Amino acid sequence: MESVNSETERQSSDDSSSSGNSQSQRRVGILYDERMCKHSTPDGDHHPENPNRIRAIWNKLQIARIPQRCVVLNAKEAEDRFILNVHAKKHVDLIKNISSKEFDSRRNKIAAKFNSIYFNEGSSESAYLAAGSVVDVVERVAKGELNSAFAIVRPPGHHAEHNEAMGFCLHNNVAIATSFLLNERPELGIKKILIVDWDVHHGNGTQKMFWKDSRVLFFSVHRHEFGTFYPANDDGFYTMIGEGPGAGYNINVPWENGYCGDADYLAVWDHILIPVAKEFNPDIIIISAGFDAAVGDPLGGCRVTPYGYSVMLKKLMNFSQGKIVLALEGGYNLDSIANSALACMQVLLENMPINGSSEAYPFESTWRVIQAVRQELKVFWPTLADELPTTLISQTAQVPNLLFLSSDSEVEDDNGAQASEDLEEVLQGIIQPLSNLKVDEDHQDKNNNAYSPWRSELSKIDVWYASFGSNMWKPRFLCYVKGGQVEGMQGPCRGSLDKTPPKEILWGTYPHHLFFGRESTSSWGPGGVAFLNPERKIQDKAYLCLYRITLEQFNDILCQENNSSYCMTSPLFDLDDLISVASNESNSLELQMRGWYSNVVYLGKEEDIPILTMTCVNSDMESFRSGKLPIVAPCKAYMNTLVRGLVEGGQLSEEEAMAYIQEATKKPL
């Protein structure tokens, strides 16, 4: 096929006649531009968010002769004034200039400060093209020039927040386009926009940008697992419904486990999204179309088929006169994203799903989540007030035990493991999420973490890692070093790249308040886990076990404590950070990554070696104090590890250890 012009319409007579009248009446746009492939890792290292993602989609559509039936568009760069509607000027300036020569020497250093981000000489252009392209296609659909469109763009956008790039996302493409229609083009008559985010990860950035805006109904269905799946926080829980005028216009459907497939997603469509969409009656629909919930995706661990995506899209075609724009987000199995994108394009062109069927039932956890969401939102959407029939919600499928492993290791191989397979055999095919960055199983053990220059540097620096929770018990701590699990844990840790055990172990007491919070974790199940108030108070006393390890190992443990959702091509906490945390007044440093333990606290020195621990950020401390985050006693299995650590470490008797923990559960913050 010849190169894509700025706007060309190609529709051959044989294509038109073979597909019926419905196709010839629909003007469908498709946007692809090779220039968005310029954004790649700086050293050519493999990464799941790479140029081959959009190339695979485009090649698949070309083979199926889809472009010949569409209005084919080239990318356009976004204007700063439109980006500034949702992003801070500091953020815009950074993304605009990061690829310039003046940043050559510090580009990687800057990227390391963000959560799962890389930059190169092509990042600025690609980010501006991705944002501008989604703006262009939504404007064309809003005007009526096109009935619908698919913007095949990268880098993705839905994780990018007001002043922060994260999760492979630089500009929030969908949020910029949404704001553009509402605030820059009121003459187009678009007053209500439905954003459907079906990416397997929560669209945290988009949610925050329209948190108080009743003009935007934001809907996200995603793996959450009680805040342990990326982006590893509570933003994606079903209780996060918006605020002020936007209350009720933010809908989260948080999966409790992986492996969710067509039946689960379609149940959510039928019993939450579609009824609410009827009441909301949007003027246009924008889909954050991530395909990482597709079967075979190495980061998603779900089982949506191309047929499932086509039915989900077809159900939405009944609204806003079919004015729908899909903007690519995630998706890291090249075959899966290509097949899923093709299925969606066929729906846009022919207004009907592809051939297929879905006979499975949803999981019991799916019905539980659906009921919880309906209960939370029924005051805003009366259509959700009715109880679902028992005969409906009693029809369930069994979740394989595999899926209750921690988020470090729960994603399946590309071929999809069957629930009846032997667990040990299944585990051999598991591909670890986000931080391991390998889609190709042949390269699983040669991930780019092993070849990162920072590791060599930080392996020469020793620190004391001070543990106050389950890691006080040495066998539990070694799970973070060597991999594996201990009794009571729901699943294994992957371990550190350097599996050398600690050189030395010491104990000490420190003037900090130990407490237990959060309702549940993927590692231990229901019950609170230990946190340490980062503020020193002379009247407080906490026992800490100190492990002498390298700063490289500390980074791997920091990553695992925060659910391994960080791209480890760069360290989370480097030598400059170590110097900074030891010298600043608060003796703490909150990392750019998001997680329950993303606040590194400096406790002093022992044998002239820095002592570091990790706990919650200060904003979480305020949430614990206010009750926004729950104070919860630990479960028995978790508590037993603390007791064993204190007893076997020679600090307390069993009775004294139990009393110490009981006091920590009751003492007010």
C-alpha positions, -999 to 999 in steps of 0.1 A, spaced: 0 0 0 13 35 -8 23 59 19 -6 75 39 -16 110 29 -26 136 53 -62 127 47 -73 102 20 -104 81 16 -99 47 0 -129 25 -6 -129 2 -36 -161 -8 -53 -156 -45 -46 -150 -38 -9 -182 -17 -8 -204 -42 -25 -192 -72 -5 -200 -57 28 -235 -45 23 -251 -11 26 -243 -5 62 -207 -3 55 -210 21 26 -230 45 48 -204 46 75 -174 68 73 -148 53 96 -114 70 103 -82 53 110 -50 71 121 -15 57 120 18 74 116 52 58 116 67 89 133 52 76 166 77 48 164 105 72 172 98 68 209 119 38 221 142 28 248 174 49 248 198 20 245 177 -2 223 168 -25 252 136 -45 249 105 -30 265 69 -41 263 58 -6 252 77 -5 219 72 6 183 62 -29 172 29 -26 190 14 -1 166 32 -17 136 17 -50 144 -18 -35 145 -13 -16 112 2 -46 94 -28 -68 105 -53 -42 93 -35 -39 60 -36 -76 54 -73 -75 61 -77 -46 37 -92 -24 64 -75 9 55 -90 7 20 -124 9 35 -116 39 58 -106 75 58 -69 72 66 -53 100 86 -18 111 94 -9 123 129 -10 159 140 10 174 169 -11 187 198 -9 224 207 4 233 241 -27 253 249 -48 222 246 -25 201 266 -24 227 294 -61 222 299 -52 190 318 -15 191 324 7 214 345 31 238 326 60 221 343 49 188 328 43 202 294 77 219 293 94 187 303 78 165 277 83 192 251 120 196 257 131 162 270 143 150 236 164 181 229 202 180 229 204 199 262 189 169 280 212 143 264 234 139 295 206 138 320 176 123 302 180 89 318 184 104 352 152 123 348 133 92 336 145 73 366 126 97 389 93 86 373 74 54 376 80 31 346 90 58 321 118 60 296 128 89 273 149 91 241 154 116 212 120 108 197 99 109 228 88 145 226 76 142 190 58 109 196 40 122 227 28 154 209 17 133 179 -2 109 200 -21 136 219 -27 157 188 -40 127 169 -67 118 194 -77 155 195 -80 154 157 -101 123 154 -125 132 182 -130 166 165 -138 150 132 -162 126 147 -179 153 168 -183 174 136 -199 145 118 -171 142 92 -166 107 105 -190 83 121 -163 68 143 -125 63 143 -96 44 157 -64 63 166 -35 39 167 -12 60 188 17 56 212 30 63 238 -3 56 257 -18 81 280 -43 70 307 -18 68 336 -3 103 330 -14 127 357 -16 165 359 21 169 367 35 134 362 43 109 335 40 73 346 32 38 336 46 42 300 24 73 295 37 108 288 6 129 278 -29 118 287 -42 117 252 -78 109 260 -81 135 287 -66 162 264 -91 153 237 -120 152 261 -112 186 275 -107 200 240 -143 191 230 -158 204 261 -138 236 266 -124 245 232 -152 235 208 -186 242 225 -201 250 191 -199 213 182 -227 206 208 -208 180 227 -219 185 263 -216 150 277 -188 125 271 -186 89 282 -150 77 286 -147 39 287 -113 26 298 -111 -11 292 -73 -13 296 -64 -39 322 -48 -12 344 -68 15 361 -69 49 343 -58 68 373 -47 99 354 -80 103 335 -100 97 366 -83 126 385 -86 150 356 -124 148 356 -130 139 393 -153 169 399 -168 172 363 -203 160 357 -199 165 320 -177 134 319 -188 99 329 -155 80 335 -158 42 335 -129 19 342 -128 -18 345 -95 -32 356 -75 -55 377 -71 -41 412 -68 -68 437 -74 -45 467 -48 -20 455 -19 -44 448 -21 -44 410 -6 -16 390 -8 14 396 -10 -2 431 -31 22 451 -67 27 461 -77 51 433 -93 23 413 -116 10 441 -153 11 436 -158 36 464 -139 62 443 -170 78 427 -161 114 421 -165 145 442 -188 176 443 -206 180 409 -187 149 397 -200 126 424 -214 95 408 -198 102 375 -167 81 382 -173 44 380 -146 18 389 -151 -19 385 -121 -34 403 -114 -71 396 -103 -90 426 -83 -115 406 -68 -121 371 -81 -145 345 -113 -125 338 -126 -130 303 -155 -123 280 -182 -135 304 -169 -112 332 -166 -81 310 -200 -86 293 -217 -91 327 -202 -57 338 -215 -42 305 -250 -56 309 -254 -48 346 -235 -16 351 -221 2 321 -250 -1 296 -278 8 321 -259 39 333 -250 49 297 -287 49 289 -294 73 317 -263 95 310 -271 96 272 -236 107 260 -230 129 230 -199 110 221 -179 80 235 -141 79 238 -126 45 245 -92 42 262 -87 10 242 -60 -9 259 -58 -45 248 -37 -59 277 -68 -76 291 -66 -98 260 -59 -135 262 -21 -140 261 -10 -106 272 22 -109 294 13 -81 317 -25 -83 320 -33 -119 329 -69 -117 317 -87 -137 290 -107 -113 268 -110 -126 232 -113 -106 200 -150 -116 200 -154 -103 235 -139 -69 225 -162 -68 194 -193 -74 215 -183 -48 241 -178 -22 213 -211 -32 195 -231 -26 227 -216 9 229 -225 16 193 -261 20 203 -253 53 220 -244 88 208 -255 79 172 -225 56 170 -201 85 175 -172 65 190 -135 71 190 -110 44 201 -76 56 213 -50 29 218 -36 25 253 -18 -7 265 -15 -42 251 18 -61 249 12 -93 230 16 -84 194 -8 -110 181 -34 -103 207 -35 -65 201 -35 -69 164 -64 -94 164 -84 -74 190 -79 -42 170 -90 -59 138 -122 -71 156 -130 -36 167 -124 -21 133 -148 -47 118 -175 -35 143 -169 1 134 -172 -6 97 -200 -32 98 -219 -23 130 -219 -59 141 -197 -82 162 -174 -107 146 -184 -143 146 -179 -161 179 -196 -171 211 -190 -168 249 -206 -197 268 -187 -194 301 -201 -179 333 -185 -150 352 -165 -157 383 -182 -155 417 -159 -126 425 -172 -108 394 -208 -109 406 -196 -97 441 -178 -67 425 -208 -59 403 -232 -59 433 -208 -37 453 -205 -12 425 -243 -11 420 -249 -6 457 -223 22 458 -238 41 428 -275 34 430 -282 67 448 -268 84 416 -282 60 390 -316 47 399 -313 20 372 -288 2 395 -311 1 425 -328 -33 417 -312 -64 432 -298 -88 407 -318 -121 406 -303 -150 426 -307 -173 396 -284 -150 377 -256 -144 402 -255 -181 412 -242 -190 378 -204 -188 383 -171 -202 371 -142 -213 393 -112 -191 395 -80 -211 392 -59 -210 424 -30 -197 403 -47 -163 402 -44 -157 439 -7 -155 438 9 -120 444 10 -96 416 47 -103 412 40 -136 395 4 -142 386 4 -136 348 2 -165 325 21 -175 295 10 -165 259 -7 -199 253 -30 -196 283 -28 -221 311 -59 -242 318 -72 -242 353 -69 -280 355 -32 -281 347 -7 -289 374 2 -257 392 39 -264 390 37 -268 353 17 -236 350 42 -216 370 69 -224 345 51 -204 319 43 -174 341 56 -141 328 61 -115 355 43 -81 351 56 -46 342 89 -46 360 103 -76 340 95 -60 307 98 -92 285 70 -103 261 92 -129 244 94 -160 267 128 -170 250 143 -139 267 126 -143 300 158 -149 320 177 -123 301 156 -93 309 171 -58 306 173 -56 344 204 -78 343 222 -55 319 214 -22 335 246 -2 343 232 11 376 232 -23 391 270 -26 389 274 8 406 249 2 434 261 -34 441 293 -18 456 274 2 482 261 -14 514 231 -3 534 212 -16 563 176 -25 554 155 -21 586 124 -42 587 95 -37 612 70 -61 597 70 -97 585 105 -93 571 118 -93 607 116 -131 604 146 -140 583 130 -168 562 103 -143 551 129 -117 543 149 -142 522 118 -146 500 126 -110 487 162 -120 481 161 -156 469 125 -159 458 98 -182 471 73 -180 500 68 -190 536 38 -206 554 8 -183 553 17 -164 521 -7 -165 492 20 -167 466 57 -165 459 80 -135 456 103 -134 426 134 -125 446 162 -101 437 186 -103 408 215 -106 433 204 -135 455 233 -132 480 221 -134 516 227 -105 539 262 -101 551 252 -93 587 220 -90 608 215 -67 638 185 -56 659 176 -22 673 148 -1 687 138 32 672 115 61 682 87 55 657 51 43 660 43 8 646 7 3 634 -13 -20 612 -35 -8 583 -52 -17 550 -79 -43 548 -63 -70 526 -32 -78 506 -25 -103 478 4 -117 498 -15 -124 531 -52 -121 523 -76 -103 547 -60 -83 575 -38 -54 581 0 -51 574 27 -32 593 35 4 587 59 28 606 50 64 612 79 82 594 78 109 621 102 103 651 86 107 686 107 100 717 78 83 735 75 56 707 94 24 704 96 0 675 117 -31 671 135 -33 638 156 -61 623 186 -47 602 199 -66 572 232 -56 557 226 -58 519 237 -38 488 219 -8 476 211 -28 444 193 -54 465 175 -27 484 161 -14 451 148 -49 442 132 -52 476 117 -18 473 102 -28 440 87 -60 454 73 -43 485 55 -20 461 42 -48 439 69 -49 412 52 -24 390 82 -3 382 104 -4 352 138 -14 366 159 -1 337 168 26 363 170 24 401 142 36 423 166 49 449 201 58 438 232 72 454 221 108 450 188 99 467 208 82 496 228 114 501 196 135 499 176 115 524 204 115 549 208 153 547 172 166 545 154 177 576 127 151 575 151 122 568 126 108 543 121 107 506 89 99 488 95 82 455 78 90 423 65 54 421 32 46 436 29 20 463 21 13 499 58 15 509 72 42 486 85 65 514 122 57 521 132 68 557 168 73 569 172 61 605 209 70 610 240 49 607 254 17 622 291 8 616 291 40 594 266 23 571 233 41 564 201 25 579 170 27 556 135 15 560 104 19 538 69 29 548 38 48 537 39 83 523 29 112 545 -5 117 527 -13 81 535 -5 88 572 -30 116 571 -55 92 556 -49 66 583 -54 93 609 -86 106 594 -101 72 588 -100 74 550 -76 45 551 -85 18 576 -66 7 607 -69 -31 607 -53 -58 629 -31 -83 611 -43 -118 602 -30 -147 622 -5 -159 596 10 -124 592 11 -119 630 29 -152 634 58 -141 612 63 -110 633 62 -131 665 87 -156 651 110 -128 639 110 -112 674 114 -145 693 140 -161 670 159 -128 668 163 -129 706 144 -97 712 112 -108 731 96 -139 744 65 -152 726 42 -136 752 61 -103 750 60 -103 712 22 -109 712 17 -81 737 39 -58 716 18 -65 685 -15 -61 704 -4 -28 717 5 -16 682 -30 -25 670 -47 -5 697 -25 26 702 -39 56 684 -19 74 657 
